[in-house]
Structure formats: C-alpha cells, structure tokens
C-alpha cells in the first residue's frame, strides 16, 4: 500500500488492533483451560493419596510449563511476523 495514504494507515492500524485483541482473547481462553487442567491434576493427585505439597507442586509445574510454552510460542510468532514485515 501507499505509505502516504492516511486512510490505508488507519485501516492497517485498526486491523492490527483487532488482531491483538483477538490474540489476547485466545490466550486468555488458553490460560483458563490450563488453570482447569492444573486444578484437575491437583484433585486427581490428592484423590490418589499424593501428599498435598507434592500434588500442589505437580499442578504448579504443569501450569508453569504450559504458560511458558504459550508465551514462547507467542514471542516466536511475533518475531516471525516482524521478519516478514522487514522483507
């Protein structure tokens, strides 16, 4: 698009904002799902007789690993998009 066209800039800016909001909503839903699964891990471990401190650690480890994976994936996507913009 023509860099001197203010309407084009406005459209691009609007699309970027909409995409950022959609991505945030998707990541929020992912986080909720991970929280539910972490709770299930805690409950299942306790029901199986695992001591609370160990069960909590298991659930916490799962939460951290999944949220870190999501964060890293998001950073990689952003970096790839940045590389495409430079081309």
N, CA, C and O atoms as CSV, one atom per row, in Angstrom:
chain,resi,resn,atom,element,x,y,z
A,1,UNK,N,N,0.833,-1.185,0.000
A,1,UNK,CA,C,0.000,0.000,0.000
A,1,UNK,C,C,0.871,1.239,0.000
A,1,UNK,O,O,2.045,1.200,0.365
A,2,UNK,N,N,0.280,2.315,-0.409
A,2,UNK,CA,C,0.987,3.581,-0.458
A,2,UNK,C,C,1.208,4.087,0.962
A,2,UNK,O,O,0.253,4.237,1.724
A,3,UNK,N,N,2.463,4.351,1.319
A,3,UNK,CA,C,2.774,4.802,2.672
A,3,UNK,C,C,2.258,6.206,2.941
A,3,UNK,O,O,2.149,6.600,4.102
A,4,UNK,N,N,1.938,6.969,1.912
A,4,UNK,CA,C,1.472,8.340,2.089
A,4,UNK,C,C,-0.042,8.432,2.225
A,4,UNK,O,O,-0.576,9.529,2.386
A,5,UNK,N,N,-0.735,7.320,2.167
A,5,UNK,CA,C,-2.186,7.312,2.231
A,5,UNK,C,C,-2.639,7.172,3.685
A,5,UNK,O,O,-2.497,6.101,4.274
A,6,UNK,N,N,-3.190,8.260,4.277
A,6,UNK,CA,C,-3.615,8.200,5.677
A,6,UNK,C,C,-4.740,7.189,5.910
A,6,UNK,O,O,-4.819,6.586,6.980
A,7,UNK,N,N,-5.602,7.005,4.923
A,7,UNK,CA,C,-6.696,6.046,5.079
A,7,UNK,C,C,-6.144,4.621,5.183
A,7,UNK,O,O,-6.622,3.819,5.986
A,8,UNK,N,N,-5.145,4.319,4.371
A,8,UNK,CA,C,-4.526,2.993,4.423
A,8,UNK,C,C,-3.866,2.766,5.779
A,8,UNK,O,O,-3.980,1.684,6.355
A,9,UNK,N,N,-3.182,3.775,6.283
A,9,UNK,CA,C,-2.548,3.679,7.602
A,9,UNK,C,C,-3.590,3.415,8.679
A,9,UNK,O,O,-3.375,2.600,9.576
A,10,UNK,N,N,-4.716,4.107,8.586
A,10,UNK,CA,C,-5.794,3.933,9.557
A,10,UNK,C,C,-6.362,2.518,9.499
A,10,UNK,O,O,-6.619,1.909,10.538
A,11,UNK,N,N,-6.557,1.999,8.305
A,11,UNK,CA,C,-7.088,0.643,8.135
A,11,UNK,C,C,-6.111,-0.379,8.707
A,11,UNK,O,O,-6.514,-1.302,9.415
A,12,UNK,N,N,-4.838,-0.213,8.401
A,12,UNK,CA,C,-3.820,-1.141,8.899
A,12,UNK,C,C,-3.757,-1.085,10.420
A,12,UNK,O,O,-3.687,-2.125,11.076
A,13,UNK,N,N,-3.780,0.098,10.976
A,13,UNK,CA,C,-3.742,0.258,12.426
A,13,UNK,C,C,-4.949,-0.403,13.084
A,13,UNK,O,O,-4.820,-1.064,14.115
A,14,UNK,N,N,-6.106,-0.223,12.488
A,14,UNK,CA,C,-7.328,-0.828,13.016
A,14,UNK,C,C,-7.254,-2.353,12.969
A,14,UNK,O,O,-7.632,-3.028,13.926
A,15,UNK,N,N,-6.767,-2.886,11.858
A,15,UNK,CA,C,-6.630,-4.341,11.734
A,15,UNK,C,C,-5.635,-4.898,12.751
A,15,UNK,O,O,-5.869,-5.953,13.341
A,16,UNK,N,N,-4.535,-4.195,12.951
A,16,UNK,CA,C,-3.544,-4.638,13.932
A,16,UNK,C,C,-4.146,-4.672,15.329
A,16,UNK,O,O,-3.901,-5.605,16.094
A,17,UNK,N,N,-4.935,-3.649,15.661
A,17,UNK,CA,C,-5.585,-3.605,16.973
A,17,UNK,C,C,-6.569,-4.753,17.139
A,17,UNK,O,O,-6.600,-5.401,18.185
A,18,UNK,N,N,-7.370,-5.005,16.115
A,18,UNK,CA,C,-8.344,-6.099,16.173
A,18,UNK,C,C,-7.644,-7.446,16.327
A,18,UNK,O,O,-8.101,-8.308,17.079
A,19,UNK,N,N,-6.540,-7.623,15.615
A,19,UNK,CA,C,-5.796,-8.881,15.711
A,19,UNK,C,C,-5.179,-9.044,17.102
A,19,UNK,O,O,-5.148,-10.152,17.639
A,20,UNK,N,N,-4.693,-7.957,17.682
A,20,UNK,CA,C,-4.104,-8.023,19.018
A,20,UNK,C,C,-5.157,-8.398,20.055
A,20,UNK,O,O,-4.892,-9.203,20.948
A,21,UNK,N,N,-6.346,-7.821,19.939
A,21,UNK,CA,C,-7.433,-8.144,20.868
A,21,UNK,C,C,-7.840,-9.607,20.714
A,21,UNK,O,O,-8.034,-10.308,21.707
A,22,UNK,N,N,-7.968,-10.066,19.476
A,22,UNK,CA,C,-8.339,-11.463,19.228
A,22,UNK,C,C,-7.286,-12.412,19.798
A,22,UNK,O,O,-7.627,-13.445,20.375
A,23,UNK,N,N,-6.017,-12.067,19.640
A,23,UNK,CA,C,-4.938,-12.894,20.178
A,23,UNK,C,C,-4.984,-12.921,21.702
A,23,UNK,O,O,-4.784,-13.972,22.311
A,24,UNK,N,N,-5.242,-11.783,22.316
A,24,UNK,CA,C,-5.332,-11.715,23.771
A,24,UNK,C,C,-6.492,-12.563,24.282
A,24,UNK,O,O,-6.356,-13.270,25.281
A,25,UNK,N,N,-7.630,-12.494,23.598
A,25,UNK,CA,C,-8.781,-13.309,23.994
A,25,UNK,C,C,-8.456,-14.795,23.879
A,25,UNK,O,O,-8.818,-15.584,24.751
A,26,UNK,N,N,-7.774,-15.171,22.805
A,26,UNK,CA,C,-7.415,-16.577,22.606
A,26,UNK,C,C,-6.462,-17.045,23.709
A,26,UNK,O,O,-6.616,-18.142,24.246
A,27,UNK,N,N,-5.495,-16.219,24.036
A,27,UNK,CA,C,-4.545,-16.584,25.093
A,27,UNK,C,C,-5.224,-16.651,26.455
A,27,UNK,O,O,-4.859,-17.472,27.296
A,28,UNK,N,N,-6.218,-15.781,26.673
A,28,UNK,CA,C,-6.978,-15.825,27.922
A,28,UNK,C,C,-7.751,-17.126,28.059
A,28,UNK,O,O,-7.764,-17.739,29.127
A,29,UNK,N,N,-8.393,-17.543,26.981
A,29,UNK,CA,C,-9.124,-18.814,26.998
A,29,UNK,C,C,-8.170,-19.982,27.230
A,29,UNK,O,O,-8.496,-20.928,27.948
A,30,UNK,N,N,-7.005,-19.909,26.625
A,30,UNK,CA,C,-5.989,-20.943,26.817
A,30,UNK,C,C,-5.576,-21.000,28.291
A,30,UNK,O,O,-5.455,-22.084,28.861
A,31,UNK,N,N,-5.363,-19.841,28.901
A,31,UNK,CA,C,-4.957,-19.787,30.308
A,31,UNK,C,C,-6.036,-20.372,31.212
A,31,UNK,O,O,-5.727,-21.076,32.174
A,32,UNK,N,N,-7.294,-20.086,30.912
A,32,UNK,CA,C,-8.396,-20.643,31.703
A,32,UNK,C,C,-8.398,-22.166,31.592
A,32,UNK,O,O,-8.555,-22.866,32.593
A,33,UNK,N,N,-8.223,-22.671,30.385
A,33,UNK,CA,C,-8.172,-24.123,30.194
A,33,UNK,C,C,-7.030,-24.762,30.961
A,33,UNK,O,O,-7.193,-25.825,31.559
A,34,UNK,N,N,-5.879,-24.116,30.942
A,34,UNK,CA,C,-4.717,-24.632,31.668
A,34,UNK,C,C,-4.981,-24.603,33.172
A,34,UNK,O,O,-4.583,-25.524,33.886
A,35,UNK,N,N,-5.648,-23.557,33.662
A,35,UNK,CA,C,-5.979,-23.477,35.089
A,35,UNK,C,C,-6.914,-24.618,35.493
A,35,UNK,O,O,-6.750,-25.219,36.555
A,36,UNK,N,N,-7.883,-24.907,34.647
A,36,UNK,CA,C,-8.809,-26.013,34.931
A,36,UNK,C,C,-8.051,-27.337,34.982
A,36,UNK,O,O,-8.263,-28.149,35.882
A,37,UNK,N,N,-7.170,-27.546,34.010
A,37,UNK,CA,C,-6.387,-28.785,33.994
A,37,UNK,C,C,-5.452,-28.884,35.204
A,37,UNK,O,O,-5.275,-29.963,35.768
A,38,UNK,N,N,-4.859,-27.765,35.596
A,38,UNK,CA,C,-3.987,-27.774,36.776
A,38,UNK,C,C,-4.793,-28.146,38.020
A,38,UNK,O,O,-4.317,-28.892,38.877
A,39,UNK,N,N,-6.015,-27.620,38.112
A,39,UNK,CA,C,-6.890,-27.991,39.227
A,39,UNK,C,C,-7.241,-29.467,39.196
A,39,UNK,O,O,-7.290,-30.123,40.237
A,40,UNK,N,N,-7.486,-29.987,38.007
A,40,UNK,CA,C,-7.779,-31.420,37.864
A,40,UNK,C,C,-6.585,-32.269,38.292
A,40,UNK,O,O,-6.750,-33.311,38.926
A,41,UNK,N,N,-5.388,-31.818,37.941
A,41,UNK,CA,C,-4.178,-32.538,38.352
A,41,UNK,C,C,-4.085,-32.558,39.869
A,41,UNK,O,O,-3.798,-33.598,40.463
A,42,UNK,N,N,-4.324,-31.418,40.497
A,42,UNK,CA,C,-4.265,-31.333,41.955
A,42,UNK,C,C,-5.289,-32.269,42.593
A,42,UNK,O,O,-4.954,-33.041,43.492
A,43,UNK,N,N,-6.534,-32.201,42.129
A,43,UNK,CA,C,-7.591,-33.047,42.703
A,43,UNK,C,C,-7.303,-34.536,42.485
A,43,UNK,O,O,-7.468,-35.343,43.400
A,44,UNK,N,N,-6.880,-34.889,41.289
A,44,UNK,CA,C,-6.594,-36.302,40.994
A,44,UNK,C,C,-5.438,-36.827,41.836
A,44,UNK,O,O,-5.488,-37.946,42.345
A,45,UNK,N,N,-4.410,-36.018,41.977
A,45,UNK,CA,C,-3.264,-36.438,42.783
A,45,UNK,C,C,-3.674,-36.615,44.243
A,45,UNK,O,O,-3.275,-37.586,44.886
A,46,UNK,N,N,-4.466,-35.683,44.766
A,46,UNK,CA,C,-4.929,-35.806,46.149
A,46,UNK,C,C,-5.803,-37.045,46.323
A,46,UNK,O,O,-5.690,-37.755,47.322
A,47,UNK,N,N,-6.677,-37.301,45.347
A,47,UNK,CA,C,-7.555,-38.475,45.415
A,47,UNK,C,C,-6.749,-39.776,45.370
A,47,UNK,O,O,-7.177,-40.798,45.906
A,48,UNK,N,N,-5.588,-39.727,44.729
A,48,UNK,CA,C,-4.732,-40.911,44.637
A,48,UNK,C,C,-3.831,-41.064,45.861
A,48,UNK,O,O,-3.042,-42.006,45.942
A,49,UNK,N,N,-3.949,-40.139,46.810
A,49,UNK,CA,C,-3.167,-40.238,48.035
A,49,UNK,C,C,-1.840,-39.509,48.021
A,49,UNK,O,O,-1.032,-39.668,48.936
A,50,UNK,N,N,-1.608,-38.712,46.993
A,50,UNK,CA,C,-0.370,-37.930,46.936
A,50,UNK,C,C,-0.449,-36.828,47.995
A,50,UNK,O,O,-1.477,-36.159,48.103
A,51,UNK,N,N,0.610,-36.626,48.776
A,51,UNK,CA,C,0.595,-35.548,49.770
A,51,UNK,C,C,0.316,-34.186,49.107
A,51,UNK,O,O,0.710,-33.941,47.967
A,52,UNK,N,N,-0.375,-33.309,49.858
A,52,UNK,CA,C,-0.807,-32.029,49.289
A,52,UNK,C,C,0.352,-31.226,48.705
A,52,UNK,O,O,0.237,-30.694,47.600
A,53,UNK,N,N,1.457,-31.130,49.424
A,53,UNK,CA,C,2.569,-30.299,48.929
A,53,UNK,C,C,3.104,-30.824,47.596
A,53,UNK,O,O,3.452,-30.037,46.716
A,54,UNK,N,N,3.173,-32.136,47.443
A,54,UNK,CA,C,3.646,-32.710,46.184
A,54,UNK,C,C,2.602,-32.528,45.079
A,54,UNK,O,O,2.947,-32.210,43.941
A,55,UNK,N,N,1.336,-32.728,45.415
A,55,UNK,CA,C,0.256,-32.539,44.431
A,55,UNK,C,C,0.227,-31.093,43.944
A,55,UNK,O,O,0.062,-30.831,42.752
A,56,UNK,N,N,0.389,-30.165,44.877
A,56,UNK,CA,C,0.412,-28.744,44.507
A,56,UNK,C,C,1.606,-28.450,43.604
A,56,UNK,O,O,1.485,-27.701,42.634
A,57,UNK,N,N,2.740,-29.031,43.918
A,57,UNK,CA,C,3.935,-28.832,43.093
A,57,UNK,C,C,3.727,-29.397,41.684
A,57,UNK,O,O,4.154,-28.791,40.701
A,58,UNK,N,N,3.073,-30.555,41.590
A,58,UNK,CA,C,2.783,-31.149,40.277
A,58,UNK,C,C,1.897,-30.218,39.450
A,58,UNK,O,O,2.166,-29.975,38.273
A,59,UNK,N,N,0.840,-29.700,40.076
A,59,UNK,CA,C,-0.080,-28.798,39.372
A,59,UNK,C,C,0.628,-27.506,38.977
A,59,UNK,O,O,0.419,-26.986,37.881
A,60,UNK,N,N,1.461,-26.995,39.871
A,60,UNK,CA,C,2.203,-25.764,39.592
A,60,UNK,C,C,3.195,-25.965,38.450
A,60,UNK,O,O,3.326,-25.107,37.577
A,61,UNK,N,N,3.883,-27.086,38.459
A,61,UNK,CA,C,4.830,-27.381,37.374
A,61,UNK,C,C,4.117,-27.447,36.027
A,61,UNK,O,O,4.613,-26.929,35.027
A,62,UNK,N,N,2.947,-28.090,36.009
A,62,UNK,CA,C,2.168,-28.167,34.774
A,62,UNK,C,C,1.783,-26.765,34.314
A,62,UNK,O,O,1.952,-26.428,33.142
A,63,UNK,N,N,1.264,-25.943,35.235
A,63,UNK,CA,C,0.846,-24.575,34.909
A,63,UNK,C,C,2.010,-23.788,34.314
A,63,UNK,O,O,1.883,-23.175,33.255
A,64,UNK,N,N,3.138,-23.816,35.007
A,64,UNK,CA,C,4.304,-23.048,34.550
A,64,UNK,C,C,4.786,-23.513,33.181
A,64,UNK,O,O,5.088,-22.691,32.316
A,65,UNK,N,N,4.859,-24.817,32.983
A,65,UNK,CA,C,5.343,-25.347,31.708
A,65,UNK,C,C,4.424,-24.942,30.564
A,65,UNK,O,O,4.896,-24.531,29.504
A,66,UNK,N,N,3.122,-25.056,30.770
A,66,UNK,CA,C,2.174,-24.724,29.706
A,66,UNK,C,C,2.135,-23.227,29.429
A,66,UNK,O,O,2.085,-22.814,28.270
A,67,UNK,N,N,2.157,-22.418,30.469
A,67,UNK,CA,C,2.106,-20.972,30.268
A,67,UNK,C,C,3.405,-20.473,29.649
A,67,UNK,O,O,3.385,-19.555,28.829
A,68,UNK,N,N,4.529,-21.062,30.030
A,68,UNK,CA,C,5.802,-20.687,29.414
A,68,UNK,C,C,5.794,-21.068,27.938
A,68,UNK,O,O,6.248,-20.299,27.091
A,69,UNK,N,N,5.277,-22.256,27.631
A,69,UNK,CA,C,5.214,-22.693,26.231
A,69,UNK,C,C,4.351,-21.739,25.417
A,69,UNK,O,O,4.696,-21.405,24.283
A,70,UNK,N,N,3.222,-21.293,25.991
A,70,UNK,CA,C,2.344,-20.355,25.289
A,70,UNK,C,C,3.042,-19.017,25.076
A,70,UNK,O,O,2.936,-18.421,24.004
A,71,UNK,N,N,3.749,-18.548,26.087
A,71,UNK,CA,C,4.451,-17.269,25.983
A,71,UNK,C,C,5.561,-17.342,24.938
A,71,UNK,O,O,5.716,-16.430,24.126
A,72,UNK,N,N,6.325,-18.421,24.962
A,72,UNK,CA,C,7.406,-18.585,23.985
A,72,UNK,C,C,6.832,-18.668,22.573
A,72,UNK,O,O,7.370,-18.061,21.647
A,73,UNK,N,N,5.740,-19.419,22.403
A,73,UNK,CA,C,5.111,-19.536,21.080
A,73,UNK,C,C,4.646,-18.173,20.584
A,73,UNK,O,O,4.799,-17.857,19.404
A,74,UNK,N,N,4.080,-17.363,21.479
A,74,UNK,CA,C,3.628,-16.022,21.092
A,74,UNK,C,C,4.810,-15.152,20.685
A,74,UNK,O,O,4.722,-14.404,19.711
A,75,UNK,N,N,5.907,-15.241,21.416
A,75,UNK,CA,C,7.094,-14.454,21.076
A,75,UNK,C,C,7.671,-14.879,19.730
A,75,UNK,O,O,8.119,-14.040,18.949
A,76,UNK,N,N,7.660,-16.181,19.460
A,76,UNK,CA,C,8.155,-16.672,18.171
A,76,UNK,C,C,7.279,-16.161,17.042
A,76,UNK,O,O,7.788,-15.726,16.010
A,77,UNK,N,N,5.947,-16.211,17.230
A,77,UNK,CA,C,5.032,-15.701,16.202
A,77,UNK,C,C,5.287,-14.225,15.938
A,77,UNK,O,O,5.327,-13.792,14.787
A,78,UNK,N,N,5.461,-13.450,17.012
A,78,UNK,CA,C,5.722,-12.016,16.848
A,78,UNK,C,C,7.030,-11.788,16.098
A,78,UNK,O,O,7.108,-10.917,15.231
A,79,UNK,N,N,8.053,-12.566,16.428
A,79,UNK,CA,C,9.347,-12.418,15.752
A,79,UNK,C,C,9.227,-12.779,14.276
A,79,UNK,O,O,9.802,-12.106,13.421
A,80,UNK,N,N,8.482,-13.838,13.977
A,80,UNK,CA,C,8.297,-14.233,12.579
A,80,UNK,C,C,7.532,-13.170,11.808
A,80,UNK,O,O,7.856,-12.880,10.657
A,81,UNK,N,N,6.520,-12.590,12.440
A,81,UNK,CA,C,5.769,-11.523,11.781
A,81,UNK,C,C,6.656,-10.313,11.549
A,81,UNK,O,O,6.553,-9.651,10.517
A,82,UNK,N,N,7.531,-10.022,12.510
A,82,UNK,CA,C,8.464,-8.916,12.345
A,82,UNK,C,C,9.425,-9.159,11.199
A,82,UNK,O,O,9.757,-8.235,10.455
A,83,UNK,N,N,9.876,-10.403,11.050
A,83,UNK,CA,C,10.764,-10.752,9.935
A,83,UNK,C,C,10.057,-10.588,8.600
A,83,UNK,O,O,10.667,-10.129,7.634
A,84,UNK,N,N,8.779,-10.955,8.527
A,84,UNK,CA,C,8.012,-10.812,7.288
A,84,UNK,C,C,7.832,-9.344,6.927
A,84,UNK,O,O,7.864,-8.982,5.751
A,85,UNK,N,N,7.641,-8.497,7.939
A,85,UNK,CA,C,7.467,-7.065,7.691
A,85,UNK,C,C,8.726,-6.445,7.103
A,85,UNK,O,O,8.649,-5.511,6.304
A,86,UNK,N,N,9.894,-6.968,7.501
A,86,UNK,CA,C,11.160,-6.420,7.024
A,86,UNK,C,C,11.449,-6.812,5.585
A,86,UNK,O,O,12.207,-6.128,4.897
A,87,UNK,N,N,10.849,-7.912,5.119
A,87,UNK,CA,C,11.104,-8.378,3.742
A,87,UNK,C,C,10.474,-7.492,2.708
A,87,UNK,O,O,10.600,-7.754,1.512
